Amino acid sequence: MFYVQRDAQGQLSRVEAAAWAEATETLPADHHEIQAWFANAAVENSLKQLKQSDLEMIRVLDDLIQVLTQKGVIRVTDLPPAAQAKLMDRNQARVALGGLSQLIDDEETGLI
C-alpha cells in the first residue's frame, strides 16, 4: 500500500510507502498509477545518471583532444570552428583554475 497526494489536476504529485500528514489517499502497489509513477521515477533516475556520465565524458574527451594535439596527431584547426571555440573556452577556464591545483585533482583521487 502506498500513500499518495494528488495535484490540482488529479495527477499523483507525491507517493510514499509511509503515511504522512498531507497524504490524501492510499493505493495498492499493483495500481496502474503507482506502477506508472515508479516507472517514470526509474526513467528520471536513468536520465540523471546519463547526464552525470555525459559531464564526466566531456572531461575525458577534453583531455583526449589535448593529448592528441600535444602529440601532434591532430591540430585544433582540424576541427570545425564551433568545436575550436568551445575548446578554447574550456582551455581558458582550465588555465584560470590552474592556481587551484590543490583543490582540483586531474586524477580524481581526492579533493581538498
C-alpha positions as CSV (number, residue, x, y, z in Angstrom):
1,M,0.0,0.0,0.0
2,F,1.2,3.5,-0.9
3,Y,0.2,6.8,0.5
4,V,-0.4,9.4,-2.2
5,Q,-1.1,13.1,-2.8
6,R,-2.6,14.5,-5.9
7,D,-2.1,17.9,-7.6
8,A,-5.0,20.2,-8.7
9,Q,-5.4,18.2,-11.9
10,G,-5.7,14.9,-10.1
11,Q,-2.3,13.6,-11.0
12,L,0.0,12.0,-8.5
13,S,2.4,14.5,-7.0
14,R,3.9,12.5,-4.2
15,V,4.0,8.8,-3.4
16,E,5.4,7.4,-0.2
17,A,5.5,3.9,1.4
18,A,4.9,5.5,4.9
19,A,2.0,7.7,5.9
20,W,2.4,11.5,6.2
21,A,0.1,14.3,7.2
22,E,-0.7,15.5,3.6
23,A,-1.4,12.1,2.1
24,T,-4.9,12.2,0.7
25,E,-5.5,8.5,-0.2
26,T,-3.8,5.1,-0.4
27,L,-3.3,3.0,-3.5
28,P,-2.2,-0.7,-3.8
29,A,1.2,-1.4,-5.2
30,D,-0.3,-3.0,-8.3
31,H,-2.5,0.0,-9.1
32,H,-1.7,1.4,-12.6
33,E,-0.9,4.9,-11.3
34,I,1.6,3.5,-8.8
35,Q,3.2,1.4,-11.5
36,A,3.4,4.4,-13.8
37,W,4.8,6.6,-11.0
38,F,7.7,4.2,-10.3
39,A,8.4,3.5,-14.0
40,N,8.6,7.3,-14.5
41,A,10.9,7.6,-11.5
42,A,13.2,4.9,-12.9
43,V,13.4,6.7,-16.2
44,E,14.2,10.0,-14.4
45,N,16.9,8.3,-12.4
46,S,18.4,6.8,-15.6
47,L,18.4,10.2,-17.2
48,K,20.2,11.7,-14.2
49,Q,22.8,9.0,-14.3
50,L,23.3,9.6,-18.1
51,K,23.6,13.3,-17.6
52,Q,26.3,12.8,-14.9
53,S,28.1,10.4,-17.2
54,D,27.9,13.0,-20.0
55,L,29.6,15.5,-17.8
56,E,32.3,13.1,-16.9
57,M,32.8,12.1,-20.6
58,I,33.2,15.7,-21.5
59,R,36.3,15.9,-19.3
60,V,37.6,12.6,-20.8
61,L,37.1,13.9,-24.4
62,D,38.7,17.3,-23.5
63,D,41.7,15.5,-22.1
64,L,41.9,13.2,-25.1
65,I,41.9,16.1,-27.5
66,Q,44.6,17.8,-25.5
67,V,46.8,14.7,-25.6
68,L,46.2,14.2,-29.3
69,T,47.1,17.8,-30.1
70,Q,50.2,17.8,-27.8
71,K,51.4,14.7,-29.6
72,G,50.8,16.2,-33.0
73,V,48.2,13.6,-34.0
74,I,45.6,16.3,-34.7
75,R,45.6,20.1,-34.8
76,V,42.9,22.2,-33.2
77,T,42.5,23.7,-36.7
78,D,41.4,20.3,-38.0
79,L,38.2,20.7,-36.0
80,P,35.2,22.7,-37.0
81,P,35.2,26.3,-36.0
82,A,32.5,25.8,-33.4
83,A,34.5,23.0,-31.8
84,Q,37.6,25.1,-31.8
85,A,35.8,27.9,-30.0
86,K,34.4,25.6,-27.3
87,L,37.8,24.0,-26.8
88,M,39.5,27.4,-26.4
89,D,36.8,28.5,-23.9
90,R,37.4,25.3,-21.9
91,N,41.1,25.7,-22.1
92,Q,41.0,29.2,-20.8
93,A,38.7,28.2,-17.9
94,R,41.1,25.3,-17.0
95,V,44.1,27.7,-17.2
96,A,42.3,30.2,-14.9
97,L,41.8,27.3,-12.4
98,G,45.4,26.4,-12.6
99,G,46.1,28.3,-9.4
100,L,43.7,25.9,-7.6
101,S,45.7,22.8,-8.4
102,Q,45.4,21.6,-4.8
103,L,41.6,21.7,-5.0
104,I,41.2,20.1,-8.4
105,D,42.9,16.8,-9.0
106,D,43.1,15.6,-12.6
107,E,43.4,12.0,-11.4
108,E,40.3,12.4,-9.2
109,T,42.0,10.6,-6.3
110,G,40.6,13.1,-3.9
111,L,39.5,16.6,-3.5
112,I,40.9,19.2,-0.9
